[in-house]
Amino acid sequence: MATPFSETLVRLRTAAGFPSAYAFFHDNGGQKVLGLTYRRYLLLEQGRNLPMLEKLRKLFYALRLVPQAPAANELTVAWLRSMAGEQDYQDILQPVVAPRAETKGVSPLHKAVEKNLANDKYVVKPEQFQAVLSSFEAYVCFHAMVSETDSWKLEDLARAVQAELPKVREAMNRLTAAKLMKQVRPGVYKCPVASATIETPQMNLLGREAIDKIKDYTGRLITSGRSEWYSTCMVRADGPAFKGYAPVLNLAVHTAGAYEIKRKTDGSAIFLVEGRITRLRDF
């Protein structure tokens, strides 16, 4: 029997681009990452069980939600409604949680863009992403080749990503073993998933070591790159209400993917688009 939590979970899972419970569970790293078996996850979607409260945060990240933002609040409220029962929720909990839960976030236009980006998506599994993080060269080669439908010789790829040939060869072998690249003939590689929209694992599910590697690799790329555009906005806002802006910023950053091309042009380059919110002072 469906519950408010199971219905909300299935709807948010589908909106995130995971067509089935199986895809959602395994693409996010399964039991090792989510902390529950596939059978127990199925019970959540079937309305026959509720997760422990501490499991909600992992579900937020696996669903690509921002904690305390509107969609995450919606799932939390659904959990409370299912846990307490509709009457007790309305009489006891709703007056307390409703103001925070109703914080506005992504607009209908943004939702339409989000839905379009979710189509034709290839989700890189956490175990595959370990190959991407195995070296700086693997990280750079992965991000170069996932936007390229043509085949590349190792020598040309090494020159393009500004890396030593032996390190690029080792990196491409690791990415090939993870099924993210394919050797079409000796010394020539292509990416078998380049035609899809690539989604890497949510950083908060990867662990501290992986996050540190991403920061290090990205920092090295930024240092060796050239700034194309810079924009800032300093604003004073209510903290809980401002959480609603995070999904909008996140979607705006990923909308840059709409400009992605799959073959080299005279003016093509790899660009890094960042979104950051920093709390400066409590004032």
N, C-alpha and C positions, 0 to 999 in steps of 0.2 A: 504493500500500500504506500502510495506516494506521500511524502511529507513536505512541508515548506522548504526544509533543507535539501531534500533529494531533488525536488523540482528546480530549485535555484542552482544547485550544483551542476545538474545536467545542462541547464540553459547557459551558464557561464562557461562550462567546459566546451560546449558547441561553439559559443561565440569566440572562444580563444583559438578555434581552428582545429580542435581535436574531434574527429567524427565519431569516435566510439570510446567507451570506457577502456577498452584494451589499449588503444593508441595513446590515450592520455596517461595511463598508468606506466606503460613501458617506455614511451618517449621521454618521460620525466625521470627515468632511472629506476622505476619499480620500487620494491620493498627497501632496497638499500638507501634510497633517497627519501621516499615518502614515509617510511617507518611503519608500513602496514602491508599485509599480503594483498594479492590481487582479489582474492575471494572477499576479504574484509572491505576492500574498496567497492566491489560490486554491491555489497550490502548497503553501503552508503547511498549509492545511486538508486537502489531499489526501495529506499525508505525503511529498511529493516534494521538499521543501526545508525548511531551517531558517533562521530569521531570524538576522542578525548579533546578537551579544549586546547591542549598544547599542540595538537596536530593541525589546527586551523591555519596557523601561520605558514606551514609547509604547503598546505592546499592553496593559500593565497598566492605564493610564489609560483607554484606549478601552473596555476590558472593565469599567470601574468598579471596579477592584481597588486595594487599598492596598499599595504596595510593602512587602515584608517581612512582610505579614500572611499568614495561612494559604493563601488561594486563590492569591495571587501566588507564594508559595513552592512550591505544588503545580505551577504552570506552569513555574517555574524548574527544579524537579526533573525534570519531564517533558522539558524541553529538554536537560538534562544526560544523561538516560537515552537520549534519541534521538541525541545527539551522540556519546556515548562507547560506546554499545552496552550491552546489559543486563549482560553478564558483567563488563566493565571498570567499569561504574558500581557494581555490588555490591561488587567487590573493592577498588576504589580510592577512589571518591567517596562512596559511601553512608555510611561511618563518619564522615565529616566533615560532611556536609550534613544527615543525617537528624534530629539533635536540633532544629535550627532549623526544619526543614521541618514537623515534627510539632506545632508550637505550635498550641494549640487556638484557635478563633475562633468563628464563627457557629454557633449551636445549630440542631438540627432545627426547632425552633419558629420561630426567626428566618428560616431558609431558606424555610419555608412562607409567612411574611409577605412575604419578598422575591419569591417566585414570584408571589404574588397581585398585588403592586404592579407587576410587569413586564407583566401583562396589559393589553391595550388602551392601549398606550403610544404617544405621539407624540414622536419624537426631533427636537428642533430642531437643524438642521444648523449648523455653524460659520459659514457665509456668511449664514444667516438671523440668527444671533445678533449679527452685526455691526450689523444694523439695531436690535436691542434695545439695544446699547451705544452707539448713535449720539448719544444725549443722555440726560440724567437723566429727562426727561419720557417718552421712549420706554421706558426701563427700568421706570418706575412704571406706565405705561399697559399695557405688556405683562403685567406680573405681576398687574395688576388684571383685565384682560379675559380672560386664559386660564382664569380660574375663573368666567366669566360666560357663560351660554348665551343670555341675552337681548340685544337690540340696545340701544345707548346713543347718545344725542345727544351731540355734542361738548361742548356747554355743560354738560350734566349730568356728563359724565366729568371735565371740567376742575375743576368744583367738588369732586367726590368725591376726586380725587387731589391737590387743592390746588395746581394749576398754572395758569399763564396760558394762556388759550384759543388764541392764535396758536401757542404752542409745542406745545400738545397736538395741534393740527391738523397741524402739521409732523411730529410724532412718529407720528401715526396714518397719515399718508401714506407714511412710510418703512416702517412695519410692514406696510401693505397691499402695497407693492411687493415685500416679502419673503414675501408670501403667509401672513403670520401673522394678519392682520386682513382684513376684507372690508367694503367700503362697500355697504350694502344699499339706500341711497338717499342723496341729498345731505345731508351732515352727520350721517349716522347709520351707526354701525359695529357689527359683531359679530365675534367670534372663531370662525373655522370649525373650530378644533381644540379648543374648550373642553370638549367632552364626553370627551376622552381625558386620560390621565395624562401630563403634560408633563415631558419630561426635557431639560434644557439640556446643552450640551457640558461635558465634564469640564474643570475650570478649568486643570489642568496642561497641557492640549493647546492652550490658547488663546493663550499667549504673555504676556509681562510687561505689555504695554500694556493688554490686555483685563483681566487680573487687577487691575491698579491701578484701572481704571475701576469694576469691580465693587466693590472695597473702598471707593472714594470714594462711589459711589451708595448702597451699603448703609449706610455710615457716616452719610450725610445723612439717610437714612430713620430710622435708629436715634435720631439726635439729635432729630428732630422727632416721634418716637413716644413711647409710654408703656410702661414695663416692666410686664409682667403676671405674670412669675414668674422667680425667680432661684434657681439651685441650683449648689453647687460641692462638690467632694470632693477633698481633698488626700491622695494615696496614694504610698507608696514601693513601687516595683516594679522587677523586672528589665526593662531596656529592650527586649531582643529578644522576651521573652515577652509584654510589654505591647502589642506591635504587634498581637497577636491581638484586643485590645479595640477597635481602630479600626474594623473592619468592623461590630461590634456597635453602636458609637456612631453610625456613619454610617446604619445601617439604622433605628436608633431615631429619628433626626432625620427621616428620610424617611417613617417610619410616620405622622407627623403628617398626611401626605397623605390618610390614611383618613378624616379629619374634614372633608375639603374639600367645600364646597357649591358649586353652580353657579348659584345665584340669590340676590339680595340678600334678607336678612331684617332684622327690627328690631334684631337684635343682631350682625349680621355685620360683620366687619372683616378686614383683611389683616394676618396675623401673621407675624413672622419667627422661625423656630426655628433656633438655632445649636448646633453641637457643636464643642468645642475641647479639644485636649490640649496642654498647655504643659509643656515640660521646665524646671523651676525651678532646680534645682541638681544637679550630679553628686555624689551622696552615698550 
